[in-house]
Amino acid sequence: MAVSEAHKRASAKWDKAHMKKLAVNIRKEKAELFQELAIQNGTNPSALFRELIDDYIKKYSNSEK
């Protein structure tokens, strides 16, 4: 099922207001291996990054955001 243009615009607007991208520079070979291993293990790099960030916040902050 295709997503309507209105839905895409609404999602983009919400993302702009509520989300922030973080970036990391890493050697291409390592990034590709990381992505392949994540997929082989039933996940993806973004999910792993979110999990790591959540765990880090829980460990070092008094409140979770």
KEKEDO-742596 format. One line per 10 residues: number of its first residue (from 1); their letters; for each residue x, y, z of N, C-alpha, C, O. Coordinates in nm, 3 decimals. Layout:
NUM) A) X Y Z X Y Z X Y Z X Y Z  ...
***
This chain:
1) MAVSEAHKRA) 0.085 -0.118 0.000 0.000 0.000 0.000 0.089 0.124 0.000 0.179 0.137 0.083  0.063 0.213 -0.091 0.142 0.336 -0.104 0.100 0.439 0.001 -0.017 0.448 0.039  0.197 0.515 0.046 0.171 0.621 0.143 0.138 0.748 0.065 0.206 0.782 -0.032  0.033 0.817 0.108 -0.008 0.938 0.038 0.094 1.051 0.059 0.170 1.050 0.155  0.093 1.145 -0.033 0.182 1.261 -0.021 0.151 1.340 0.105 0.242 1.392 0.170  0.024 1.350 0.141 -0.014 1.423 0.263 0.045 1.355 0.386 0.091 1.422 0.479  0.043 1.223 0.387 0.099 1.148 0.500 0.251 1.168 0.507 0.307 1.184 0.615  0.317 1.167 0.392 0.461 1.191 0.388 0.494 1.330 0.442 0.589 1.346 0.519  0.416 1.431 0.400 0.440 1.568 0.447 0.418 1.578 0.598 0.497 1.642 0.668  0.313 1.515 0.648 0.285 1.519 0.791 0.397 1.450 0.870 0.438 1.499 0.975
11) SAKWDKAHMK) 0.445 1.338 0.820 0.554 1.267 0.887 0.682 1.350 0.888 0.751 1.357 0.990  0.712 1.413 0.776 0.831 1.498 0.767 0.822 1.615 0.863 0.921 1.652 0.926  0.704 1.674 0.874 0.683 1.788 0.966 0.703 1.743 1.110 0.769 1.812 1.189  0.646 1.627 1.146 0.662 1.575 1.282 0.809 1.545 1.310 0.860 1.582 1.416  0.876 1.479 1.216 1.017 1.446 1.234 1.100 1.573 1.256 1.188 1.575 1.343  1.074 1.676 1.178 1.149 1.801 1.190 1.133 1.863 1.329 1.228 1.918 1.384  1.013 1.853 1.384 0.985 1.912 1.515 1.034 1.827 1.632 1.063 1.881 1.739  1.044 1.694 1.613 1.067 1.605 1.727 1.191 1.516 1.718 1.227 1.451 1.816  1.256 1.513 1.605 1.369 1.421 1.588 1.496 1.498 1.557 1.491 1.610 1.506  1.611 1.437 1.588 1.741 1.494 1.556 1.829 1.382 1.505 1.833 1.273 1.563
21) KLAVNIRKEK) 1.901 1.408 1.397 1.993 1.309 1.343 2.130 1.327 1.406 2.177 1.439 1.427  2.193 1.215 1.437 2.331 1.213 1.483 2.411 1.138 1.376 2.360 1.046 1.313  2.534 1.178 1.358 2.616 1.114 1.255 2.750 1.071 1.313 2.797 1.126 1.413  2.809 0.974 1.249 2.941 0.927 1.289 3.020 0.896 1.162 2.966 0.842 1.066  3.147 0.931 1.162 3.234 0.896 1.051 3.313 0.772 1.090 3.378 0.768 1.194  3.307 0.673 1.004 3.374 0.546 1.030 3.422 0.491 0.897 3.360 0.518 0.793  3.528 0.417 0.898 3.579 0.361 0.773 3.471 0.279 0.703 3.395 0.206 0.766  3.467 0.294 0.572 3.363 0.231 0.490 3.355 0.081 0.513 3.245 0.026 0.527  3.469 0.013 0.517 3.470 -0.132 0.535 3.407 -0.172 0.668 3.331 -0.269 0.675  3.438 -0.097 0.772 3.384 -0.128 0.904 3.234 -0.100 0.908 3.158 -0.177 0.967
31) AELFQELAIQ) 3.192 0.008 0.846 3.049 0.042 0.842 2.970 -0.066 0.768 2.863 -0.106 0.812  3.024 -0.112 0.655 2.955 -0.216 0.578 2.948 -0.347 0.654 2.845 -0.414 0.651  3.055 -0.384 0.723 3.055 -0.506 0.804 2.955 -0.494 0.918 2.881 -0.588 0.945  2.953 -0.379 0.984 2.858 -0.356 1.094 2.715 -0.372 1.045 2.634 -0.438 1.111  2.684 -0.312 0.930 2.549 -0.321 0.876 2.514 -0.466 0.840 2.405 -0.512 0.871  2.606 -0.537 0.778 2.582 -0.677 0.742 2.557 -0.762 0.866 2.465 -0.843 0.868  2.640 -0.745 0.968 2.625 -0.823 1.090 2.494 -0.791 1.161 2.428 -0.880 1.215  2.457 -0.664 1.162 2.330 -0.626 1.224 2.214 -0.696 1.155 2.126 -0.751 1.222  2.213 -0.695 1.024 2.105 -0.759 0.948 2.105 -0.909 0.972 1.998 -0.969 0.989  2.222 -0.970 0.973 2.232 -1.114 0.999 2.176 -1.151 1.135 2.127 -1.262 1.156
41) NGTNPSALFR) 2.182 -1.057 1.229 2.134 -1.081 1.364 1.995 -1.023 1.388 1.954 -1.005 1.503  1.923 -0.995 1.280 1.783 -0.956 1.291 1.757 -0.814 1.335 1.651 -0.785 1.391  1.852 -0.725 1.313 1.832 -0.586 1.352 1.892 -0.495 1.243 1.916 -0.540 1.131  1.914 -0.370 1.276 1.976 -0.277 1.183 2.058 -0.176 1.263 2.038 -0.162 1.383  2.149 -0.105 1.198 2.234 -0.011 1.272 2.155 0.094 1.351 2.191 0.126 1.464  2.048 0.147 1.294 1.971 0.250 1.366 1.914 0.197 1.496 1.920 0.265 1.599  1.861 0.077 1.494 1.805 0.017 1.615 1.915 -0.003 1.719 1.893 0.021 1.838  2.031 -0.047 1.676 2.143 -0.067 1.769 2.189 0.066 1.827 2.218 0.073 1.947  2.196 0.170 1.745 2.236 0.301 1.796 2.135 0.352 1.899 2.174 0.403 2.004  2.006 0.339 1.868 1.903 0.385 1.963 1.915 0.310 2.096 1.905 0.370 2.203
51) ELIDDYIKKY) 1.937 0.180 2.089 1.952 0.100 2.211 2.073 0.145 2.292 2.065 0.160 2.414  2.185 0.166 2.225 2.306 0.211 2.292 2.283 0.347 2.358 2.324 0.368 2.472  2.219 0.438 2.287 2.192 0.571 2.341 2.100 0.563 2.462 2.125 0.628 2.564  1.993 0.484 2.452 1.901 0.467 2.566 1.974 0.410 2.688 1.955 0.459 2.799  2.057 0.308 2.667 2.132 0.248 2.778 2.229 0.348 2.840 2.244 0.353 2.962  2.294 0.428 2.755 2.390 0.528 2.804 2.319 0.634 2.887 2.367 0.674 2.993  2.205 0.679 2.839 2.127 0.779 2.914 2.083 0.723 3.049 2.093 0.790 3.151  2.034 0.600 3.049 1.992 0.537 3.175 2.108 0.526 3.272 2.089 0.546 3.393  2.226 0.495 3.222 2.342 0.477 3.309 2.393 0.610 3.368 2.432 0.615 3.484  2.393 0.715 3.288 2.456 0.840 3.328 2.363 0.957 3.358 2.409 1.067 3.387
61) SNSEK) 2.234 0.934 3.351 2.140 1.042 3.376 2.041 1.000 3.483 2.008 0.883 3.498  1.994 1.099 3.558 1.892 1.070 3.658 1.754 1.056 3.598 1.664 1.000 3.660  1.737 1.107 3.476 1.606 1.099 3.410 1.625 1.057 3.266 1.721 1.096 3.201  1.532 0.975 3.216 1.537 0.932 3.077 1.454 1.027 2.993 1.345 1.068 3.033  1.507 1.063 2.877 1.436 1.154 2.788 1.375 1.075 2.675 1.310 1.133 2.588
***
